[in-house]
Amino acid sequence: MYSPAKIIENFHAELTAIRRDIHANPEYGFQEHRTAALVAERLKAYGVDEIHTGIGRTGVVGVIRGKKTDSGRGIGLRADMDCLKMTEENGFGHISKNIGYMHACGHDGHTTMLLGAAKYLAQTRNFNGVVYCIFQPAEEGHAGGDAMVKDGLFTRWHMDEIYALHNFPDIEAGKIGMRPGPIMASSDELYIEIEGRGGHGALPHNAIDPVLVAGHVITAIQSIVSRNVKPVDTAVISICAMQAGVMQTTNVIPRMASLSGTVRAFSSKVQDQIESRLKAMIPALAESFGANATVRYVRNYPPTVNTAKEAAFAAEVACEVFGADNVDSDTEPTMGAEDFSFMLQQKPGCYMFIGNGGSECGAFLHNTKYDFNDNIIPNGAGFLSRIAERAMPLAT
């Protein structure tokens, strides 16, 4: 089977050096100025036809035209560029130079794989149409994908489909997974304020204890998933923080208690259902104790939902590049979230997990010991390239 990865292996060392340079110089969401400049400089050196910067604040779009363009088709390939606010604990030479910031999710590798695809596609141009290489800012919680969409990503450039890769350390290197339908969940924020009446801890009958109310709220919330959401519709509600009173003051019932957490689901219908139940249940429960409660529900990323045709096509191309035995076309979805979801709301496409397993990755995502596995760069770049070639074939 033909794979561009064999050609991309010829500049694997160059790509590895780029990846490690990006890793050593991580930049947070919407602050990827150095990374974006490096991407633009590399695209220019590779002979990419057009380079557009400042899309969605710090995003970059590279335009590569095939040997022919009369098909009228366009394919988008997306990589994220931002890092996390974390302090790295690795000992290798390309450890982060920006203390408190780290590429702990492999976006340095995603950017590099797309640069490798851009170099190959600009050199060969074995397709009939236009490839758009999308280097996106601020995936980690700041919705850079939405920012690029709102900045005209799909109105300024014609794309019929869009694809993205994310590394996954739990998947063995050399393997890849995708699926039709939901592959990642929504990401919503939940904030609860409970107001009671403060008092002496020895005289609780004179107070309305918001800590007691909070305990009942935490327990009752879990009944929403178990008793309101259909068992076949996966959802998660996690209360992740609670604040009330002063730890060193053991005899004062506080007036206020605050809770916060996250809600995850695979469909907007379930999101609606959970939000509605939370807003009905919590104030009523607090009132039964004589307290007041307010609920603030913030929707961040929608579910990441692959379209069936594009997921099947991606699996077919993956079998060609990775070998059929290394492709899971019905991979298990995850309750993590991704702002590629905003792009998939606008265009058909597929989001995929490329195996990053092996000693090189060090640890799982968002871990202070994580590092991207450079050995997977040629296959990842080759796969993205082959998607473009197969989606927009030259007439034989």
N, C-alpha and C positions, 0 to 999 in steps of 0.2 A: 504494500500500500504506500502511496505517495504521501509524504508529510513535509511541509515547509520546515519542520524542526531540524531536519538534517542539514539544511542550508544555514539556519539560524545558529546551529552549533559552531559554525565557523567564526561567529563573533560573540560566542558565549562569554569569553573572558572580558570583553569590553562591557557587556551587559552586567556581568557580576560586579565589575568595578563601579558602574553607575548605581546599581542597587545598594552597594555598601556605602557609597557616598551619600545617597539619600538617607540611608539608615543613620548615618553619623550626624546628619544635620536635619533632624525632624522639625516639622513646623505644624502648629496647631491650626484648627479650622479657620478658614478665611485669612490666614497669615502665611500661606504657602508661597511667598514671593520668590524665595530662592529656588524652590522646587519647580515652580511654574517657569521661571527663567531658564532653568536647566532643561526642562522638557522642550521649551520653545527653541532653545539653541540646538538641541539634538535633532529635533524635527527639521530644522533648517539645514543642518549638515547632512541629513538623510535624503534631502531633495523632495520633501513633502511640498505639494503644490501651494497650499495656503496655510497660514498659521494665524489663528485668532486668539488673542489673549484677553484677560479681563472678563470672561464670560461667567456670569454668576459670581462676580467680584474677582476671584483669583483662578478661575478655570481656564483651560486651554482646549481649543479644538483644532486638530490638524486634518486637512482635506487632501485625500489622495485619489486621483482619477485613474481609472484603469486604461488599458490599451484602447478600449472602446467605452463609450458612455451612452450609446444609443438605446440601451435597455431602459434608461430613465430611472434605474433603481439606485437606492442608497442604503448602506448598512452602517449602523452605529456600533462601535466597540468602546466600552467604557471602563476606566480604571479610576480608583480614588487615590488621593495624594496625601491626606492629612494624617497626623499622628495623634497619640493620646497624651493626656497629662499624667505621666507616670515617671518614676525614676528607675532607670535601667540598672540591672544588677548582673550584667554579663562581663566577661573578662577579655573578650576578643578585641582586635584592633579597631574595628569600626563601631565601637560602642558610642552611644549618643554623646555629642559634645554639648548639647543643650540640656543642662541639668533640670530635671522635673518634666521632661518631655521625651517620648519614646515611640518608636514604630513597633508597637506591641501587637499589631493586628495584621501586619504584612502588606500595608498599603504601599510601602517602598517596593515590594516585589510585584504588586499589581501594576504599578506605574512602569516598572522596568519591563515586564512582559509585554505591555502594550507598546512601549518604545521599540522592543524587538520586532513586534509585528509590523509597526510602522516602517522600520528600516527595510524589512523584507518586502513588504508590499510596494514601497516606493521604488525598490530596485527591480522588481519583477513585473508588477502591474498586470498579472495574469487574471484579469477579471473585466467584466463589462458593466461599468457603473462607477459609483463613487463610495469610498470608504471614509467615514468620519471617526477619527480617533479622539475620544472624549476623555480628558483628564480632569476629573471632578474634585473640587475642594470640599472640605467640611462634612464628610460623611458621619463622623463620630458625634452625633447628637445635635448638629447645627443645620441639617437639611440642605447641604450644598447641592444635592440633586434637584431639589425643588427650586433652589435659587437659579440654577442653570436653565431649567424649564421655563421659569418666569422671565428669564432674560432672553428668551427667544430661541432656545436650542432647537426646537422642532419647527419653528416658523421661519427662521433664517436659513435652515438647511433641511433638505428633504431626506428623511430616513424612513424606509419601509419597515425596518425591524431594528432591534437593539439587543446587544448581548453583553454580559459581564461575567467575570470570574472572581471568586474569592477563595483563597487558600484555606485548607482545613487540616490541622495537624492530626486529627483522629482518623483521617483517610490516608492510606499508604501512598507514598510517592509513586507516581506512574499510573495512578488511578484517578477517575473523575466521576462525579455524580450530578444528576439533575433530575427534575421531575416536572410533569405538567401540573398546573394548579398551584396552590400555596406552597412555598418553600421556606419562607420566613414570616414571622408574625408581625402584627402591628406593635407599636410601642407607645403606650399612653401613660401619663402621670396622674397620680391620685393624691390629693391633699385634703386632709380632714382637720377641722378645728372644732374642739369640744369645749364648751364653756359651762362650768358648774358654779359652785359657790365655795370659796376657800374657807378653811377653818382649822381648828385644832385636831390633831390626829387622835387625841384621846376622847374627843367629843364628836364623832362622825355624824351623829344625828342632827347636828346644827349646820352641817355642810352638805353640799351636793358634790360627790367625789367624781371628777372627770376621769381619773385613772381607772376607777371601776367601770365607768361607761366605756372607756377605750378598750378595756379587756373584752367586754361583751361585743363591742363593734368588731374587733379583730376576729373573734370566733364566728360571729354572724356573717361576716363578709364571705367566709369560705363556703357558706351554704349556697351562694349564688352560682358558683361553678357546679357544685354537686347536685343542686336541686332546681336550678332555673335554666341553665344552659343544657341543651340536648347532649347526652353522653357521647355522641359521635362528633360533636363540635368542640374541638379542643380549645381550652382557655386557661389562663393563669392569672390569679390576683395575688400579689405578694405585698404585704405591709413590711417595709424594709427599714423604717425608722420611727421612733416614738420619743417625744420630748414632753416632760411634765415635772414641775417642781425642781428642787435642788437636792442633789445626791447627798450632800453633807447635812441637810436639814431633815431629820427623820420624824419630826412631830408636827409637820404642817401639811395639810391637804391643800393642794394647789387649786387655783381657780380655773386654769386652762390646761388642756392636753392637746398636743398636735401629733398627727400621724401622716406619714407619706409612704407611697409605694408605687408599684408599676402594675399595669394591666396589659396582658398579651392575648391576642386572638388571631385567627386566620381569616376572618371575614368582617366586613363592616356591619353586617347584621348582628353578629355576636357583640361587637363593640357597642352598638346602639343598645342592645339588651342589657349589657353589664352596666353601662353608664346610667341607664334609666333606673335599674334596680338599686344601685348605690345611692342615687339621689333620693329615692323614695324610702329606702330602708334606714339609712343612718340617722337622718333627722328624727324620724319616728321613734327609733330605738332610744335616742338620747332623750327625747321628750318623755318617754315612759319612766325615766329616772329623774325627771324634773330639770334636766339640762337642755342646752341648745347645741346644735351641731350644724356646721356648714360643710359642703362638699364642693371642691373645685376639681374638675376633670379636664385634663389637657391632652388633646390628641397631637401626637408627634408624627411618627411614621406610620403610614398605612401598611397593610400586609403586602408582602412581595409575592405576586401571583404570576407565574409563568403561563403563557398561552400554549395551548396543546400542540398546535402545528409547529411552532418554533422550538418547543422542547423536544419534540420528536426529531426535528431536523438536527438540532444540536447533538442529540444522542447518536444519530447516524454519522455525523462528521467525527464525533469523538471515537466511535468504533474504528474509523479509518486511521486516526492519529494515534490513539492509545492502544488499540486492539480491543475486540469485543469483550474479552474476558475481564478487561479493566474498566468497563463502563457500567455504572449503575443508573439505569434510566428511570428508576423509581426510588431515588434516594430518600432517606428519612428527612422530613422537614425539621426545622429547629425553631424554638420560641424566641431566638434572637431576632433583631430587626435590622432593616437595611433601607437607606433612602433611595436606592435604585428603584424602589417601589413607585416613587413619583414618576419616573420615566416610563415604567411599565403601565402606569395609568393612562399614558398618552400614546404609547406605541406597543405593538406586539413584540414579544422577545422572550429571553430566557436568562435566568441567573443560575450560576453553576458553582459547585464546590470542586476545586482541584486539590488532589492529595498533596499535603505538605509534610507527611510523616517522615520519620527518620531522625537520626541524632542531630542533624543540622538545625532543626526547628527548635530544639531545646525544651520547649514547654508549649502549653496550649495558648490560645489567643488571650490577650489582655493580661499576660503574665510577665513579671519583671525579668524573667529568664528567656523570654521568647526571642527567636530570630527566624527570619524567612529562610527557606531551604533553596539555595541558589541552583541546586541541581535540576529543579523543575522548570527553570526559566525557558529553555528551548521548547519543551513540549507545550507549555502554556502559551508562549508567543506563536508557536506553530499552529496550535489549535485555533486561536483567534484569527490568524491569517487564513487558515483553510476554511473557516466559516465564511469569510468574505469571498473567497474564490468559488466556493460551492454555491453560495447564495446568488452570485452574479457571474455565472460561467460565460467564458468566451465560446462562441459558436465553433464547433469542430468541423 
